[in-house]
Amino acid sequence: MVEMKGTEKQVAWANDIRERVVKLQNWMVENVTDLKVSKKYPESKETVFNKINEVLQNDQAKFWIENFGDVRSTDNLADVFAYLNGLHKVIETENSGERFVMSQLDRKAPRAWAVQN
């Protein structure tokens, strides 16, 4: 992980947030595997996950606090929704294939969470 930039208080808070977001992202990669892709945009799933990985490299404490501050833990469904909402704030989808992948994440991640818990 890159070193966070901001005030000491912001950095401490943002590092906690980022740790929870990374944990949820890793969970999603392992458990939300049945995503379909558009025939017109077969690379869309890989592109979306590459964009998510780019987000995880952001080093600005303010970014983490503003976009993912509602991710308060990693052990309940509300945090999965907060994580997904944060992704929608920061990831620009460039075509219908990418939007399709993001909409599948919105539907399938909460379902996978409910099945596991």
C-alpha positions as CSV (number, residue, x, y, z in Angstrom):
1,M,0.0,0.0,0.0
2,V,1.1,3.5,-0.7
3,E,1.7,5.9,2.2
4,M,-1.3,8.0,3.0
5,K,-1.1,11.9,2.7
6,G,-3.0,14.3,4.9
7,T,-3.1,15.4,8.5
8,E,-2.0,13.0,11.2
9,K,-5.7,12.5,12.2
10,Q,-6.9,12.1,8.6
11,V,-4.2,9.6,7.8
12,A,-5.0,7.5,10.9
13,W,-8.8,7.5,10.0
14,A,-8.2,6.9,6.3
15,N,-5.8,4.0,6.9
16,D,-8.6,2.3,9.0
17,I,-11.1,2.9,6.2
18,R,-8.7,1.7,3.5
19,E,-8.0,-1.5,5.5
20,R,-11.7,-2.3,5.7
21,V,-12.3,-1.5,2.0
22,V,-9.4,-3.7,1.0
23,K,-10.8,-6.5,3.1
24,L,-14.2,-6.1,1.4
25,Q,-12.6,-6.0,-2.0
26,N,-10.7,-9.2,-1.4
27,W,-13.9,-10.8,-0.1
28,M,-15.8,-9.7,-3.3
29,V,-13.1,-11.0,-5.6
30,E,-13.2,-14.4,-3.9
31,N,-17.0,-14.6,-3.6
32,V,-18.6,-12.7,-6.4
33,T,-17.2,-14.7,-9.3
34,D,-20.1,-15.4,-11.6
35,L,-20.2,-12.0,-13.3
36,K,-21.3,-12.1,-16.9
37,V,-19.8,-9.8,-19.6
38,S,-21.3,-8.1,-22.5
39,K,-20.5,-9.6,-25.9
40,K,-19.9,-6.1,-27.2
41,Y,-17.4,-5.4,-24.4
42,P,-15.9,-8.7,-23.4
43,E,-13.0,-6.9,-21.5
44,S,-15.4,-5.0,-19.3
45,K,-15.1,-7.2,-16.2
46,E,-11.3,-7.0,-16.2
47,T,-11.5,-3.2,-16.9
48,V,-13.8,-2.6,-13.9
49,F,-11.6,-4.7,-11.6
50,N,-8.5,-2.8,-12.8
51,K,-10.2,0.5,-12.1
52,I,-11.1,-0.8,-8.6
53,N,-7.4,-1.7,-8.0
54,E,-6.4,1.8,-9.2
55,V,-8.8,3.2,-6.6
56,L,-7.0,1.2,-3.9
57,Q,-3.8,2.9,-4.7
58,N,-5.1,6.4,-3.9
59,D,-2.9,8.0,-1.3
60,Q,-5.1,11.0,-0.3
61,A,-6.6,10.6,3.1
62,K,-9.4,13.0,2.2
63,F,-10.4,10.7,-0.7
64,W,-10.9,7.7,1.6
65,I,-12.8,9.6,4.2
66,E,-15.1,11.3,1.7
67,N,-15.8,8.3,-0.5
68,F,-15.6,5.3,1.8
69,G,-16.1,6.8,5.3
70,D,-19.4,5.0,5.7
71,V,-17.6,1.6,5.6
72,R,-17.5,1.2,9.4
73,S,-16.6,-2.5,9.6
74,T,-16.4,-5.6,7.5
75,D,-19.0,-7.8,9.2
76,N,-22.4,-6.6,8.1
77,L,-24.4,-6.1,5.0
78,A,-24.6,-2.3,5.4
79,D,-20.8,-2.1,5.0
80,V,-21.1,-4.0,1.7
81,F,-23.6,-1.4,0.5
82,A,-21.4,1.4,1.7
83,Y,-18.4,-0.1,-0.1
84,L,-20.4,-0.4,-3.3
85,N,-21.7,3.2,-3.0
86,G,-18.2,4.4,-2.6
87,L,-17.1,2.6,-5.8
88,H,-19.9,4.3,-7.7
89,K,-18.7,7.7,-6.5
90,V,-15.1,7.1,-7.8
91,I,-15.3,4.8,-10.8
92,E,-16.2,6.2,-14.1
93,T,-17.8,3.6,-16.3
94,E,-17.0,4.3,-20.0
95,N,-19.5,2.0,-21.7
96,S,-22.5,-0.2,-21.2
97,G,-20.4,-3.2,-20.6
98,E,-18.7,-1.6,-17.6
99,R,-22.0,-0.3,-16.3
100,F,-23.4,-3.9,-16.6
101,V,-20.5,-5.3,-14.5
102,M,-21.1,-2.6,-11.8
103,S,-24.8,-3.4,-11.7
104,Q,-24.1,-7.1,-11.3
105,L,-21.8,-6.3,-8.4
106,D,-24.6,-4.2,-6.9
107,R,-26.9,-7.2,-7.0
108,K,-24.6,-10.2,-6.5
109,A,-22.3,-8.9,-3.7
110,P,-25.2,-8.5,-1.2
111,R,-26.6,-11.8,-2.1
112,A,-23.3,-13.6,-1.7
113,W,-22.9,-11.8,1.7
114,A,-26.3,-13.0,2.8
115,V,-25.6,-16.6,1.8
116,Q,-22.4,-16.6,3.8
117,N,-23.7,-14.9,6.9
